């Protein structure tokens, strides 16, 4: 490889010394480095070739002032335009190679082979460091590997090359969103929207950031904008439903979920969310049908399994509810809500020791006053008054909203 690079340096020196006949006789050396057999070495060679091309261009400026021909010797002539054409051919091969690597990276990305995709994007970037698409795509692969800060650096590079790349601005916003930097994310979405007001994805994403800042009405306005641009955006319809849900407008939310489902019947999240709205309207059986639909689409949706359990619980079908909670826990052992709910169902079945076991597992994941209160209830039923008192007081210290109930229970101790 070092010998190859030396040859290229010598050819560059020949041009600078105006030794064109020697340079021409070695043109074939350039060509052979583009063979498939040399693919693993192509990156360093391309850099050398680009140096030669740059030297040629500088020479053209000087030489064309004196005519089309460069004369060296009595009869030997090299037409400068011939050299330019051949060098431009090499440049085109560079471009095609970069495009091939970029397309290969996209194919690998779509196969979820993100690290392999990054390697392709890096090779494309080494050929053309000004390729903003390659930088953006590398950022997307890093994003999918949960390397959000590294992804942001790639998006910043893409933006510095092409400040009008609205996709890179949106993607940077998504990385900031996943780092819980919602206001910074909004600034990126706004930039994307200012460049391309028809970017419905950026409008939807801005809505999500506003949603996470509890600005539900502002979020709805963004979702509406996304929907006006792309009425088939089922994600925006679902998200609008979620904002309406959080405003306690359950029937309006259901209409949005139905719209999302009509666009994409396989949207298990929308089915689950519709179930939640029906649940809050005390339509438990209708809710169960929605949860079942979500589960049939995505059997690994632990949230839908837990929610189905809640609907069954409210129908006093405690054992059936426990089976749903168990399914949710088997999918996601860290689902502390399902663990807590299972404990409450066991308590209703007077299985107090088993209930306490569930409560003990759930607080180890996420301590909250409700679980402390529930554990105290089970301890009290087992006659363990001292321990029950301890957990009632702990629940109050954690800010329980059931102060009246807890005070009533404490009066019994």
KEKE-3310 file (N, C-alpha, C; in steps of 0.2 Angstrom, whole numbers, plus 5000, padded with zeros to 4 digits):
npx = (5004:5010:5019:5011:5005:5017:5019:5008:5012:5023:5018:5010:5020:5027:5017:5018:5031:5029:5031:5024:5023:5028:5019:5007:5010:5008:4995:4987:4990:4982:4969:4969:4968:4955:4948:4938:4946:4953:4946:4946:4956:4952:4948:4959:4966:4958:4958:4972:4970:4961:4969:4978:4969:4966:4978:4979:4968:4973:4984:4978:4972:4984:4990:4981:4981:4990:4986:4979:4987:5001:5018:5031:5046:5050:5040:5030:5015:5003:4986:4978:4965:4961:4967:4960:4947:4949:4953:4941:4933:4938:4934:4920:4919:4922:4911:4901:4905:4904:4890:4886:4890:4883:4870:4871:4873:4860:4852:4857:4854:4840:4839:4841:4854:4863:4877:4884:4879:4884:4897:4898:4892:4903:4913:4908:4908:4921:4925:4918:4917:4908:4895:4880:4869:4874:4880:4869:4862:4871:4869:4856:4857:4865:4856:4847:4854:4853:4862:4862:4869:4880:4873:4868:4879:4882:4871:4873:4884:4879:4870:4878:4885:4874:4863:4849:4844:4830:4827:4837:4837:4825:4828:4838:4831:4823:4833:4836:4824:4823:4833:4826:4826:4816:4812:4823:4822:4811:4815:4823:4813:4806:4815:4816:4803:4802:4810:4804:4788:4779:4782:4776:4780:4789:4780:4771:4781:4784:4773:4773:4783:4778:4767:4774:4778:4766:4758:4745:4735:4742:4749:4739:4736:4748:4747:4735:4740:4749:4741:4733:4742:4745:4733:4733:4741:4743:4749:4749:4736:4733:4741:4735:4723:4728:4732:4719:4713:4721:4715:4704:4694:4686:4678:4680:4693:4692:4686:4697:4706:4699:4700:4714:4715:4707:4715:4727:4725:4733:4739:4743:4745:4736:4724:4725:4725:4712:4705:4708:4702:4689:4688:4689:4677:4670:4666:4669:4669:4669:4681:4690:4689:4695:4708:4711:4712:4723:4733:4732:4738:4750:4758:4767:4764:4765:4759:4746:4741:4742:4732:4721:4719:4716:4703:4696:4698:4690:4678:4676:4682:4694:4703:4705:4710:4722:4729:4731:4739:4750:4755:4759:4769:4778:4782:4788:4797:4800:4789:4782:4769:4760:4764:4760:4747:4743:4745:4735:4724:4726:4725:4711:4706:4709:4722:4733:4747:4753:4750:4757:4770:4770:4769:4781:4790:4787:4789:4803:4806:4800:4796:4781:4768:4755:4757:4763:4753:4744:4751:4751:4738:4736:4745:4738:4727:4732:4734:4746:4748:4758:4768:4759:4755:4767:4769:4758:4761:4772:4767:4760:4770:4776:4768:4754:4738:4727:4724:4713:4708:4719:4721:4709:4712:4723:4718:4712:4722)
npy = (4994:5006:5008:5009:5022:5030:5029:5036:5049:5052:5053:5064:5073:5073:5079:5092:5095:5096:5085:5077:5067:5056:5055:5052:5039:5032:5032:5021:5015:5022:5018:5004:5004:5004:4992:4978:4970:4978:4984:4984:4993:5005:5017:5025:5026:5033:5046:5049:5050:5060:5071:5071:5075:5087:5094:5093:5101:5114:5115:5116:5129:5136:5131:5132:5144:5146:5138:5123:5112:5103:5103:5092:5088:5083:5078:5072:5074:5079:5081:5092:5092:5079:5073:5079:5074:5061:5061:5067:5056:5047:5054:5053:5040:5039:5046:5037:5026:5031:5032:5019:5014:5021:5017:5004:5005:5009:4998:4989:4995:4995:4981:4981:4980:4990:4993:4988:4996:5009:5007:5007:5020:5027:5024:5030:5043:5046:5046:5057:5069:5079:5075:5077:5068:5056:5058:5061:5049:5041:5046:5042:5028:5027:5033:5023:5014:5018:5028:5043:5055:5054:5052:5065:5073:5069:5073:5087:5089:5086:5096:5107:5106:5106:5117:5118:5106:5099:5086:5082:5091:5088:5075:5077:5084:5073:5065:5073:5074:5061:5062:5068:5082:5092:5106:5110:5101:5105:5117:5112:5106:5116:5123:5114:5114:5127:5127:5117:5118:5109:5097:5085:5075:5082:5092:5083:5078:5089:5091:5080:5083:5095:5089:5081:5091:5093:5102:5101:5106:5115:5105:5098:5107:5106:5092:5093:5101:5093:5083:5090:5091:5078:5068:5054:5051:5041:5040:5053:5055:5046:5051:5064:5059:5055:5067:5073:5063:5065:5077:5073:5071:5059:5053:5061:5058:5044:5045:5050:5039:5029:5034:5033:5019:5016:5020:5013:4997:4989:4995:4993:5001:5011:5004:4999:5011:5016:5007:5011:5023:5019:5011:5021:5027:5018:5007:4992:4979:4982:4989:4978:4971:4979:4979:4965:4965:4973:4965:4954:4959:4962:4952:4954:4966:4972:4982:4982:4969:4971:4981:4975:4966:4975:4979:4967:4965:4976:4971:4962:4950:4942:4932:4929:4942:4941:4932:4939:4949:4942:4938:4950:4953:4942:4946:4958:4959:4970:4978:4987:4991:4981:4971:4977:4978:4965:4961:4968:4961:4949:4952:4954:4942:4937:4932:4936:4935:4931:4943:4953:4948:4952:4966:4969:4966:4975:4988:4988:4991:5003:5014:5019:5029:5022:5009:5006:5008:4998:4987:4989:4987:4973:4968:4971:4964:4952:4952:4959:4971:4981:4981:4985:4998:5004:5004:5012:5024:5027:5028:5039:5048:5048:5055:5051:5051:5047:5051:5052:5039:5032:5038:5033:5020:5019:5023:5011:5004)
npz = (5000:5004:4994:4983:4986:4985:4971:4966:4972:4965:4952:4953:4955:4943:4935:4940:4937:4923:4916:4905:4896:4903:4913:4906:4901:4912:4915:4915:4927:4936:4932:4935:4949:4952:4951:4956:4964:4971:4981:4995:4997:4992:4998:5003:4991:4983:4989:4985:4971:4970:4974:4963:4953:4958:4956:4942:4938:4942:4934:4922:4922:4920:4908:4898:4894:4884:4873:4866:4867:4874:4872:4872:4868:4851:4843:4851:4858:4870:4873:4882:4886:4885:4896:4906:4904:4906:4920:4925:4923:4933:4944:4943:4945:4958:4963:4960:4967:4980:4981:4979:4991:5000:4997:5000:5014:5018:5014:5023:5035:5035:5037:5050:5054:5061:5065:5054:5044:5048:5045:5032:5029:5034:5025:5014:5017:5019:5006:5001:5011:5012:5010:5015:5017:5019:5032:5039:5038:5045:5058:5060:5061:5073:5081:5082:5089:5101:5104:5107:5109:5101:5089:5087:5085:5072:5065:5067:5059:5046:5045:5046:5033:5025:5028:5025:5026:5031:5036:5043:5053:5059:5064:5073:5082:5087:5093:5104:5110:5115:5124:5134:5132:5129:5126:5118:5108:5102:5096:5086:5078:5075:5066:5056:5051:5047:5036:5028:5027:5025:5031:5038:5048:5056:5062:5069:5078:5085:5091:5100:5109:5115:5121:5130:5138:5145:5138:5131:5123:5114:5108:5102:5092:5084:5080:5072:5062:5056:5052:5043:5032:5029:5029:5030:5041:5052:5065:5069:5071:5081:5091:5093:5099:5111:5117:5118:5127:5138:5142:5147:5137:5132:5122:5111:5109:5106:5094:5086:5088:5081:5069:5066:5067:5056:5046:5048:5052:5059:5069:5084:5095:5094:5095:5109:5115:5112:5119:5132:5133:5132:5144:5154:5152:5158:5151:5151:5145:5131:5131:5134:5122:5113:5119:5117:5103:5101:5107:5098:5087:5092:5101:5111:5118:5132:5140:5135:5139:5153:5154:5150:5160:5170:5166:5167:5181:5186:5182:5192:5190:5195:5195:5182:5178:5185:5177:5166:5170:5174:5161:5156:5165:5162:5149:5151:5164:5172:5173:5184:5187:5183:5192:5204:5202:5201:5214:5220:5215:5220:5234:5234:5232:5244:5246:5254:5258:5246:5239:5246:5242:5229:5230:5236:5226:5216:5223:5223:5211:5208:5219:5226:5234:5233:5232:5244:5253:5249:5252:5266:5268:5266:5275:5287:5286:5288:5301:5306:5313:5318:5308:5297:5301:5300:5286:5282:5287:5280:5267:5268:5270:5258:5250:5248:5241:5247:5260:5270:5270:5275:5287:5293:5294:5302:5314:5318:5323)
capx = (5000:5014:5022:5006:5005:5023:5018:5004:5015:5028:5014:5008:5026:5028:5013:5020:5037:5027:5034:5017:5024:5029:5013:5002:5012:5006:4988:4984:4991:4976:4964:4969:4966:4947:4946:4935:4951:4957:4940:4947:4961:4950:4947:4966:4968:4953:4961:4977:4967:4958:4975:4980:4964:4966:4984:4977:4964:4977:4988:4974:4972:4990:4992:4976:4982:4995:4984:4976:4992:5007:5023:5037:5050:5049:5034:5026:5010:4997:4981:4976:4958:4961:4969:4955:4942:4951:4953:4934:4930:4939:4930:4913:4919:4922:4904:4897:4907:4901:4883:4885:4891:4877:4864:4872:4871:4853:4850:4859:4850:4833:4839:4842:4861:4865:4884:4887:4877:4888:4904:4897:4892:4909:4917:4905:4910:4929:4926:4915:4916:4903:4889:4876:4865:4878:4881:4862:4860:4875:4866:4850:4860:4868:4850:4844:4858:4852:4868:4859:4873:4884:4869:4867:4885:4882:4866:4876:4888:4875:4867:4884:4886:4868:4858:4842:4842:4825:4826:4843:4835:4820:4831:4842:4826:4821:4838:4836:4818:4825:4837:4821:4827:4810:4812:4829:4820:4806:4818:4825:4807:4804:4819:4814:4797:4803:4813:4799:4782:4775:4785:4771:4783:4791:4774:4769:4786:4784:4767:4775:4787:4773:4763:4778:4778:4760:4755:4741:4731:4747:4751:4734:4737:4753:4744:4731:4744:4752:4735:4731:4747:4745:4727:4734:4746:4739:4753:4747:4729:4733:4744:4730:4719:4731:4731:4712:4712:4723:4711:4697:4689:4687:4674:4684:4699:4690:4686:4704:4709:4696:4703:4721:4714:4705:4721:4732:4722:4738:4742:4741:4745:4729:4719:4726:4723:4705:4703:4709:4697:4682:4689:4688:4670:4667:4664:4675:4669:4671:4688:4693:4689:4701:4715:4712:4714:4730:4737:4732:4742:4757:4757:4772:4762:4764:4754:4739:4740:4740:4726:4715:4719:4712:4696:4694:4697:4684:4672:4677:4685:4701:4708:4706:4714:4729:4732:4733:4745:4756:4757:4762:4776:4782:4785:4792:4798:4801:4782:4780:4762:4757:4766:4756:4740:4742:4745:4729:4719:4727:4722:4704:4705:4711:4728:4737:4754:4755:4749:4763:4776:4770:4770:4788:4794:4785:4793:4810:4807:4798:4792:4776:4763:4749:4759:4764:4746:4741:4755:4749:4731:4737:4748:4733:4722:4736:4735:4752:4747:4764:4770:4754:4756:4774:4768:4753:4764:4777:4763:4759:4777:4778:4763:4748:4732:4722:4725:4707:4707:4724:4720:4704:4715:4728:4714:4710:4728)
capy = (5000:5012:5008:5012:5029:5033:5030:5042:5055:5053:5055:5071:5077:5073:5085:5099:5096:5096:5079:5075:5060:5051:5055:5049:5032:5029:5033:5014:5014:5025:5014:4997:5004:5004:4986:4976:4966:4983:4987:4986:4999:5010:5023:5029:5027:5039:5052:5051:5052:5067:5075:5072:5079:5094:5096:5094:5107:5119:5115:5118:5136:5139:5129:5133:5151:5145:5134:5117:5107:5104:5100:5090:5085:5086:5075:5070:5079:5077:5086:5093:5090:5072:5072:5082:5070:5054:5063:5068:5049:5044:5057:5050:5033:5041:5047:5031:5021:5033:5031:5012:5013:5024:5012:4997:5006:5010:4991:4986:4999:4992:4975:4982:4979:4997:4994:4987:5002:5014:5006:5009:5027:5030:5024:5035:5050:5046:5048:5063:5072:5084:5071:5078:5063:5050:5060:5061:5042:5038:5048:5038:5021:5028:5034:5016:5010:5022:5032:5049:5061:5053:5054:5072:5075:5067:5077:5093:5089:5086:5103:5112:5105:5109:5120:5117:5099:5098:5080:5081:5095:5084:5069:5080:5085:5067:5063:5078:5072:5055:5064:5072:5089:5094:5112:5110:5097:5109:5122:5109:5104:5123:5124:5109:5117:5134:5125:5114:5119:5103:5091:5083:5072:5087:5094:5078:5077:5095:5090:5075:5087:5099:5084:5079:5096:5094:5107:5097:5110:5117:5099:5096:5111:5103:5086:5095:5104:5087:5079:5094:5090:5071:5065:5047:5050:5037:5041:5060:5054:5043:5056:5069:5056:5054:5073:5073:5059:5069:5083:5070:5071:5052:5052:5064:5054:5038:5046:5050:5032:5026:5037:5030:5012:5015:5021:5007:4993:4985:5000:4990:5006:5015:4999:4999:5018:5016:5003:5015:5028:5015:5010:5027:5028:5012:5002:4988:4974:4985:4990:4972:4969:4983:4976:4959:4967:4975:4959:4949:4962:4962:4948:4956:4972:4971:4987:4980:4964:4974:4985:4970:4964:4980:4979:4961:4967:4980:4966:4957:4943:4943:4926:4931:4948:4939:4928:4944:4953:4937:4938:4956:4952:4938:4949:4963:4958:4977:4981:4987:4992:4975:4968:4980:4976:4958:4961:4970:4956:4943:4954:4953:4935:4935:4929:4942:4934:4932:4950:4956:4947:4956:4973:4969:4966:4981:4994:4987:4994:5010:5015:5024:5028:5018:5002:5006:5008:4992:4982:4990:4984:4966:4966:4972:4958:4946:4954:4962:4978:4985:4982:4989:5005:5007:5006:5017:5030:5028:5030:5047:5052:5048:5060:5048:5055:5043:5053:5051:5032:5030:5040:5029:5013:5020:5023:5005:5001)
capz = (5000:5004:4987:4979:4987:4982:4964:4965:4973:4959:4946:4955:4954:4936:4932:4942:4933:4916:4912:4903:4893:4908:4916:4901:4900:4918:4916:4916:4934:4940:4930:4938:4956:4952:4950:4962:4968:4976:4984:5002:4997:4988:5001:5003:4984:4981:4991:4981:4965:4971:4974:4956:4950:4960:4953:4935:4937:4943:4928:4916:4922:4917:4902:4893:4892:4878:4868:4869:4867:4878:4868:4876:4863:4844:4840:4856:4861:4874:4873:4889:4887:4886:4903:4910:4903:4910:4927:4927:4923:4939:4949:4942:4948:4965:4965:4960:4973:4986:4980:4980:4998:5003:4996:5004:5021:5018:5014:5030:5040:5034:5040:5057:5055:5061:5065:5048:5040:5050:5042:5025:5029:5035:5019:5009:5020:5018:4999:5000:5017:5011:5009:5021:5017:5023:5039:5042:5039:5050:5064:5061:5063:5079:5085:5083:5094:5107:5105:5105:5108:5095:5083:5087:5082:5065:5062:5067:5053:5040:5045:5044:5026:5021:5033:5023:5027:5036:5039:5048:5059:5063:5067:5079:5087:5090:5098:5109:5113:5118:5130:5138:5131:5125:5123:5113:5103:5099:5092:5080:5074:5072:5061:5051:5049:5043:5030:5024:5031:5023:5034:5043:5053:5061:5065:5074:5083:5089:5096:5105:5113:5119:5125:5136:5143:5147:5134:5127:5118:5109:5105:5097:5086:5080:5077:5067:5056:5053:5048:5037:5027:5027:5032:5031:5046:5058:5071:5072:5073:5088:5096:5095:5103:5117:5120:5120:5132:5144:5143:5149:5132:5130:5116:5106:5109:5103:5087:5084:5088:5076:5062:5066:5065:5049:5041:5049:5056:5063:5074:5091:5101:5094:5098:5116:5118:5112:5125:5138:5133:5134:5151:5158:5151:5162:5146:5152:5140:5125:5132:5133:5115:5110:5121:5113:5096:5101:5108:5093:5082:5095:5108:5116:5121:5140:5142:5133:5143:5160:5154:5149:5167:5174:5164:5170:5188:5187:5181:5197:5187:5198:5193:5175:5178:5187:5171:5161:5174:5173:5155:5156:5169:5158:5144:5154:5172:5176:5173:5191:5187:5182:5198:5209:5200:5202:5221:5222:5213:5225:5240:5233:5233:5251:5246:5257:5258:5239:5237:5249:5238:5223:5232:5238:5220:5213:5225:5222:5204:5208:5225:5226:5240:5232:5233:5251:5256:5247:5256:5273:5269:5266:5282:5292:5285:5291:5309:5307:5314:5318:5301:5293:5303:5297:5279:5281:5288:5274:5261:5269:5269:5250:5247:5246:5240:5251:5267:5274:5271:5279:5294:5296:5295:5307:5320:5320:5326)
cpx = (5004:5018:5017:5005:5011:5022:5014:5007:5020:5024:5012:5014:5028:5023:5016:5027:5036:5030:5028:5018:5024:5023:5008:5004:5010:4999:4985:4985:4985:4970:4963:4967:4958:4944:4943:4940:4954:4952:4942:4952:4958:4949:4954:4968:4964:4956:4967:4975:4964:4964:4978:4975:4964:4972:4983:4973:4968:4982:4984:4973:4978:4991:4987:4977:4986:4992:4981:4981:4998:5012:5029:5041:5048:5042:5028:5021:5005:4992:4978:4969:4957:4963:4963:4949:4943:4951:4946:4931:4932:4935:4923:4913:4919:4915:4900:4899:4904:4893:4881:4885:4885:4871:4865:4871:4864:4850:4851:4855:4843:4833:4841:4850:4865:4873:4887:4885:4882:4895:4903:4896:4899:4914:4915:4908:4917:4930:4924:4913:4910:4896:4885:4871:4868:4879:4874:4860:4864:4872:4860:4852:4862:4861:4847:4848:4858:4858:4866:4864:4878:4880:4869:4873:4885:4877:4869:4880:4884:4872:4872:4885:4880:4863:4851:4840:4837:4825:4831:4841:4830:4823:4835:4837:4824:4826:4838:4830:4819:4829:4833:4823:4822:4810:4818:4826:4815:4809:4821:4819:4805:4808:4817:4808:4798:4806:4808:4793:4777:4777:4780:4774:4786:4786:4772:4774:4786:4778:4769:4779:4783:4769:4767:4779:4771:4756:4750:4737:4736:4749:4746:4734:4742:4751:4740:4734:4747:4747:4733:4735:4746:4739:4728:4739:4743:4743:4750:4740:4729:4736:4739:4725:4721:4731:4724:4710:4715:4720:4704:4692:4689:4684:4677:4690:4698:4689:4692:4707:4706:4699:4710:4720:4712:4710:4726:4729:4727:4742:4739:4741:4738:4724:4719:4723:4715:4702:4703:4704:4690:4682:4687:4680:4666:4664:4669:4675:4671:4679:4692:4694:4694:4708:4716:4714:4721:4735:4737:4737:4750:4756:4762:4770:4760:4759:4747:4737:4738:4734:4720:4714:4715:4705:4693:4693:4691:4677:4672:4679:4693:4706:4710:4711:4722:4733:4735:4740:4751:4759:4761:4769:4780:4786:4790:4792:4798:4794:4780:4772:4758:4758:4761:4749:4738:4742:4738:4723:4720:4724:4714:4702:4707:4718:4734:4745:4757:4755:4755:4769:4776:4772:4778:4792:4793:4789:4800:4812:4806:4793:4787:4771:4757:4751:4761:4758:4743:4744:4752:4742:4732:4740:4743:4728:4725:4737:4742:4751:4753:4767:4766:4755:4762:4773:4763:4757:4769:4773:4762:4765:4778:4772:4757:4742:4726:4723:4719:4707:4713:4723:4714:4707:4720:4724:4712:4716:4730)
cpy = (5006:5013:5011:5020:5033:5034:5036:5049:5057:5055:5062:5076:5078:5079:5091:5100:5097:5091:5075:5068:5055:5049:5051:5041:5028:5029:5026:5012:5016:5020:5007:4998:5004:4998:4983:4972:4971:4986:4989:4992:5005:5017:5028:5030:5033:5046:5054:5053:5059:5072:5076:5076:5086:5098:5098:5100:5114:5121:5118:5125:5139:5138:5131:5141:5151:5141:5127:5111:5109:5100:5099:5086:5087:5084:5074:5075:5076:5083:5086:5091:5083:5070:5074:5077:5063:5055:5063:5061:5046:5048:5055:5043:5034:5042:5041:5026:5024:5032:5024:5011:5015:5020:5006:4999:5007:5003:4988:4989:4996:4985:4975:4980:4986:4998:4993:4993:5008:5013:5008:5017:5030:5030:5029:5042:5051:5048:5055:5066:5077:5081:5072:5072:5057:5052:5059:5053:5039:5040:5044:5031:5022:5029:5027:5012:5013:5027:5039:5055:5060:5054:5061:5075:5074:5072:5085:5094:5089:5093:5108:5112:5108:5111:5120:5110:5098:5092:5079:5086:5091:5079:5072:5081:5078:5064:5067:5076:5066:5056:5068:5080:5092:5101:5113:5106:5101:5114:5119:5108:5111:5125:5120:5112:5123:5132:5122:5113:5113:5096:5089:5079:5077:5090:5089:5078:5083:5094:5085:5079:5091:5094:5082:5085:5098:5100:5104:5101:5112:5110:5097:5100:5109:5097:5088:5098:5098:5083:5083:5093:5083:5068:5058:5046:5047:5039:5048:5059:5051:5047:5062:5066:5056:5061:5075:5069:5062:5075:5080:5070:5064:5051:5055:5060:5047:5039:5047:5043:5028:5028:5034:5023:5011:5016:5015:5002:4989:4990:4998:4996:5010:5010:4999:5006:5019:5012:5007:5020:5025:5013:5016:5030:5022:5007:4996:4982:4976:4987:4983:4969:4973:4980:4969:4960:4969:4969:4954:4952:4961:4959:4950:4963:4971:4976:4985:4974:4966:4978:4980:4967:4969:4980:4973:4962:4971:4977:4961:4950:4943:4938:4927:4937:4946:4936:4934:4948:4948:4937:4944:4956:4948:4941:4955:4963:4965:4981:4982:4988:4986:4971:4971:4978:4969:4957:4963:4965:4950:4945:4953:4946:4932:4931:4934:4941:4934:4939:4954:4955:4951:4963:4974:4969:4973:4987:4994:4990:5001:5011:5020:5023:5023:5011:5001:5005:5001:4986:4983:4986:4976:4964:4967:4966:4952:4947:4957:4969:4983:4987:4986:4996:5008:5009:5011:5024:5032:5030:5037:5051:5053:5052:5056:5053:5052:5045:5051:5043:5029:5032:5035:5022:5014:5020:5017:5001:5003)
cpz = (5000:4997:4983:4980:4985:4975:4963:4967:4968:4953:4947:4953:4947:4933:4934:4939:4925:4912:4910:4900:4898:4911:4912:4901:4906:4920:4918:4924:4938:4938:4934:4946:4957:4951:4956:4967:4973:4980:4992:5003:4994:4991:5001:4995:4981:4983:4987:4974:4965:4971:4967:4952:4951:4956:4945:4934:4938:4937:4922:4916:4919:4910:4896:4890:4885:4873:4871:4869:4871:4874:4872:4871:4856:4841:4845:4858:4865:4874:4880:4891:4888:4893:4908:4910:4907:4918:4929:4927:4930:4945:4949:4945:4955:4967:4965:4965:4980:4986:4982:4988:5002:5003:5000:5011:5022:5019:5021:5036:5041:5037:5047:5059:5055:5061:5058:5043:5042:5046:5035:5024:5030:5029:5014:5011:5019:5010:4998:5007:5017:5010:5015:5022:5021:5030:5042:5043:5044:5057:5065:5064:5071:5084:5087:5088:5100:5109:5103:5104:5102:5088:5082:5083:5074:5062:5062:5061:5047:5040:5043:5037:5022:5026:5031:5023:5032:5039:5044:5054:5063:5067:5073:5084:5091:5095:5104:5113:5117:5124:5135:5137:5126:5122:5117:5107:5099:5094:5086:5076:5071:5066:5055:5047:5045:5037:5025:5028:5030:5026:5040:5049:5058:5065:5071:5079:5088:5094:5101:5111:5118:5123:5131:5141:5146:5144:5129:5121:5112:5105:5100:5091:5081:5076:5071:5061:5052:5049:5042:5031:5025:5031:5034:5037:5052:5065:5074:5074:5080:5093:5098:5100:5110:5121:5123:5126:5139:5146:5145:5143:5128:5123:5110:5104:5105:5095:5083:5083:5082:5069:5061:5064:5058:5044:5042:5054:5061:5068:5081:5096:5100:5097:5106:5119:5118:5118:5132:5139:5135:5141:5155:5157:5154:5157:5146:5147:5133:5125:5131:5126:5111:5112:5118:5106:5096:5102:5102:5087:5085:5102:5113:5119:5128:5142:5141:5138:5150:5160:5153:5157:5171:5173:5167:5178:5190:5186:5187:5195:5189:5196:5186:5174:5180:5181:5166:5164:5173:5166:5153:5159:5165:5152:5146:5162:5176:5175:5180:5192:5187:5189:5204:5208:5202:5210:5223:5221:5218:5232:5240:5234:5240:5251:5248:5257:5251:5237:5240:5245:5232:5224:5233:5231:5216:5216:5224:5215:5204:5214:5224:5232:5239:5234:5241:5255:5255:5251:5263:5274:5270:5273:5287:5292:5288:5299:5311:5308:5314:5312:5296:5295:5300:5290:5277:5282:5282:5268:5262:5268:5262:5247:5245:5246:5244:5259:5272:5275:5276:5286:5297:5298:5301:5314:5322:5324:5333)
residu = (UNK:UNK:UNK:UNK:UNK:UNK:UNK:UNK:UNK:UNK:UNK:UNK:UNK:UNK:UNK:UNK:UNK:UNK:UNK:UNK:UNK:UNK:UNK:UNK:UNK:UNK:UNK:UNK:UNK:UNK:UNK:UNK:UNK:UNK:UNK:UNK:UNK:UNK:UNK:UNK:UNK:UNK:UNK:UNK:UNK:UNK:UNK:UNK:UNK:UNK:UNK:UNK:UNK:UNK:UNK:UNK:UNK:UNK:UNK:UNK:UNK:UNK:UNK:UNK:UNK:UNK:UNK:UNK:UNK:UNK:UNK:UNK:UNK:UNK:UNK:UNK:UNK:UNK:UNK:UNK:UNK:UNK:UNK:UNK:UNK:UNK:UNK:UNK:UNK:UNK:UNK:UNK:UNK:UNK:UNK:UNK:UNK:UNK:UNK:UNK:UNK:UNK:UNK:UNK:UNK:UNK:UNK:UNK:UNK:UNK:UNK:UNK:UNK:UNK:UNK:UNK:UNK:UNK:UNK:UNK:UNK:UNK:UNK:UNK:UNK:UNK:UNK:UNK:UNK:UNK:UNK:UNK:UNK:UNK:UNK:UNK:UNK:UNK:UNK:UNK:UNK:UNK:UNK:UNK:UNK:UNK:UNK:UNK:UNK:UNK:UNK:UNK:UNK:UNK:UNK:UNK:UNK:UNK:UNK:UNK:UNK:UNK:UNK:UNK:UNK:UNK:UNK:UNK:UNK:UNK:UNK:UNK:UNK:UNK:UNK:UNK:UNK:UNK:UNK:UNK:UNK:UNK:UNK:UNK:UNK:UNK:UNK:UNK:UNK:UNK:UNK:UNK:UNK:UNK:UNK:UNK:UNK:UNK:UNK:UNK:UNK:UNK:UNK:UNK:UNK:UNK:UNK:UNK:UNK:UNK:UNK:UNK:UNK:UNK:UNK:UNK:UNK:UNK:UNK:UNK:UNK:UNK:UNK:UNK:UNK:UNK:UNK:UNK:UNK:UNK:UNK:UNK:UNK:UNK:UNK:UNK:UNK:UNK:UNK:UNK:UNK:UNK:UNK:UNK:UNK:UNK:UNK:UNK:UNK:UNK:UNK:UNK:UNK:UNK:UNK:UNK:UNK:UNK:UNK:UNK:UNK:UNK:UNK:UNK:UNK:UNK:UNK:UNK:UNK:UNK:UNK:UNK:UNK:UNK:UNK:UNK:UNK:UNK:UNK:UNK:UNK:UNK:UNK:UNK:UNK:UNK:UNK:UNK:UNK:UNK:UNK:UNK:UNK:UNK:UNK:UNK:UNK:UNK:UNK:UNK:UNK:UNK:UNK:UNK:UNK:UNK:UNK:UNK:UNK:UNK:UNK:UNK:UNK:UNK:UNK:UNK:UNK:UNK:UNK:UNK:UNK:UNK:UNK:UNK:UNK:UNK:UNK:UNK:UNK:UNK:UNK:UNK:UNK:UNK:UNK:UNK:UNK:UNK:UNK:UNK:UNK:UNK:UNK:UNK:UNK:UNK:UNK:UNK:UNK:UNK:UNK:UNK:UNK:UNK:UNK:UNK:UNK:UNK:UNK:UNK:UNK:UNK:UNK:UNK:UNK:UNK:UNK:UNK:UNK:UNK:UNK:UNK:UNK:UNK:UNK:UNK:UNK:UNK:UNK:UNK:UNK:UNK:UNK:UNK:UNK:UNK:UNK:UNK:UNK:UNK:UNK:UNK:UNK:UNK:UNK:UNK:UNK:UNK:UNK:UNK:UNK:UNK:UNK:UNK:UNK:UNK:UNK:UNK:UNK:UNK:UNK:UNK:UNK)
# end
